[in-house]
Amino acid sequence: MSTGTIKLALIGCGLIGAEHIRAWEAVARVADMPFEVIAVCDSERELAERAAREIARWQRANVTVHTRYEDLLGENLDGLDVCLPTHLHEEIVCAALAAGISVMVEKPLATTVAAGERMRQSALSAGRTLSLAENHRRTPTIRTLRWLVQEVGLLGSPEMVQAQRVRHQPAPPRAGWRARRASGGGGWAIDNGAHLLDALAYVLGPVRSVTATGKRIQDAEVIHSDDQIGFDEREDFLTALLVFENGTTGIFSCVSSLPGADDFCFAIRGTKGAIVDDGGQLFHAPLPGARVLLSDGRQQTLRDFHDPYMDGLSTNQRERFFPFGLQDGFAVECAEFLIAIRDGSDVEIDSDSALRTLATSLAFYESALTQTTILVSDVLDGQVSAYQESMGSRHSEIDFARWRTRMTLPAGKGEI
Ligand SMILES: NC(=O)c1ccc[n+]([C@@H]2O[C@H](COP(=O)([O-])OP(=O)(O)OC[C@H]3O[C@@H](n4cnc5c(N)ncnc54)[C@H](O)[C@@H]3O)[C@@H](O)[C@H]2O)c1
């Protein structure tokens, strides 16, 4: 619990850091509780200075600029918003928690389950909040979808999920931190796929098992962020079968390497009808305009159910799901973090829930590597980890011919 003005800082002033600053501004406009972003940190001073100027535009108090996280943690902070490349989450989150600072960290929680578990343990021993910044499920669209499927039972028994994105997107020659497995953890399944998997777990419950194929088809030579020439280690072809604990079956394809017509489809189908979106983007799906097609002939859109959902919420649910009346997913996650610091209340996506989604993403890779069906629980408890253990090695020596055929380990690590 915290009384008085809550003191926050943000580390990582890149792409998503800018989005978080916009969200904190939205919270500041409506929240009836005092808070200040007192400091920002980025290893690139210019980016940190730009972020500090942007915050100072809507916040009267000054913002201190740091380039090293050790100095940032020396500030008198209640909460830290972590928007760093994924492989850096663990060190900084654990250091902040050990210093008694609550943390909100961007998805995915970490690059490996072992790292995520250490973060979970750090939060438990420090007795501080660790919240996952996942914006998609916190939107009215995904909350309405969950309500329709779980509470209204509009689709009857959910039996099938289809999620497919096929397109041709040549890899950029200059790759950032995402192009190395060691820093990004992998490609779509762990990066943007984290949103989709979190939303599906929210709507349908946890995934039990995964059977996947993953490979890289396009020429993979890139210039890495440290100017070394190497391989883009992300898959550009992934297709998988998922079985949820509730028996729903999911079919996923995410392919960015095949020319021809772009194709998108997202659908949840049950015994009484389906919600089908074939006009959006896989990772931000389904959109409000998704069609709701029922066995009694009714045809509506997901948007039609938005008001009935909102109208049916109790005051408590409304305050919890849309604090201060906010409906933007980024702003909601920030507001919820602030309230958790003030009241010591639970957060919606704690480290247990974040770890489960991470393990589901990683199960794609463990399955593609071993060519077997993988139980998410085996990834979660560390019994299956060959892919994750290979991450420390550089893949510059990867045999591209084998990588074209199937997911591989770095040279010297052998093939499973
Ligand atoms: N919620 C979403 O929709 C969403 C979208 C994009 C990214 N993300 C997540 O946000 C995180 C960051 O992604 P991004 O796209 O913003 O990356 P980015 O590369 O744009 O920004 C990362 C920033 O961290 C800084 N940085 C790197 N090392 C640092 C260090 N040691 N100390 C201080 N600063 C350091 C970099 O200079 C850069 O400005 C990732 O975990 C990613 O998965 C989430």
The ligand as a Gaussian input file, in Angstrom:
#p B3LYP/6-31G(d) Opt

LIG

0 1
 N        2.266000      -4.417000     -26.273000
 C        2.637000      -4.316000     -27.541000
 O        1.812000      -4.189000     -28.432000
 C        4.118000      -4.326000     -27.858000
 C        4.555000      -3.803000     -29.092000
 C        5.928000      -3.743000     -29.334000
 C        6.835000      -4.241000     -28.392000
 N        6.379000      -4.792000     -27.219000
 C        7.343000      -5.329000     -26.228000
 O        8.031000      -4.212000     -25.627000
 C        9.409000      -4.526000     -25.408000
 C       10.273000      -3.494000     -26.144000
 O        9.994000      -3.541000     -27.530000
 P       10.188000      -2.256000     -28.484000
 O        9.571000      -2.622000     -29.783000
 O        9.741000      -1.045000     -27.791000
 O       11.772000      -2.237000     -28.650000
 P       12.662000      -0.978000     -29.098000
 O       13.939000      -1.541000     -29.597000
 O       11.885000      -0.071000     -29.989000
 O       12.906000      -0.177000     -27.717000
 C       13.721000      -0.697000     -26.701000
 C       14.487000       0.481000     -26.076000
 O       15.286000      -0.027000     -24.986000
 C       16.545000       0.664000     -25.021000
 N       17.549000      -0.149000     -24.326000
 C       18.178000      -1.250000     -24.787000
 N       19.022000      -1.725000     -23.841000
 C       18.904000      -0.929000     -22.766000
 C       19.487000      -0.920000     -21.470000
 N       20.383000      -1.846000     -21.101000
 N       19.139000       0.066000     -20.604000
 C       18.270000       1.034000     -20.977000
 N       17.674000       1.065000     -22.199000
 C       17.978000       0.088000     -23.073000
 C       16.824000       0.875000     -26.489000
 O       17.748000       1.933000     -26.694000
 C       15.430000       1.179000     -27.045000
 O       15.162000       2.556000     -27.057000
 C        9.595000      -5.972000     -25.880000
 O        9.491000      -6.849000     -24.786000
 C        8.426000      -6.193000     -26.839000
 O        8.009000      -7.539000     -26.919000
 C        5.043000      -4.815000     -26.940000

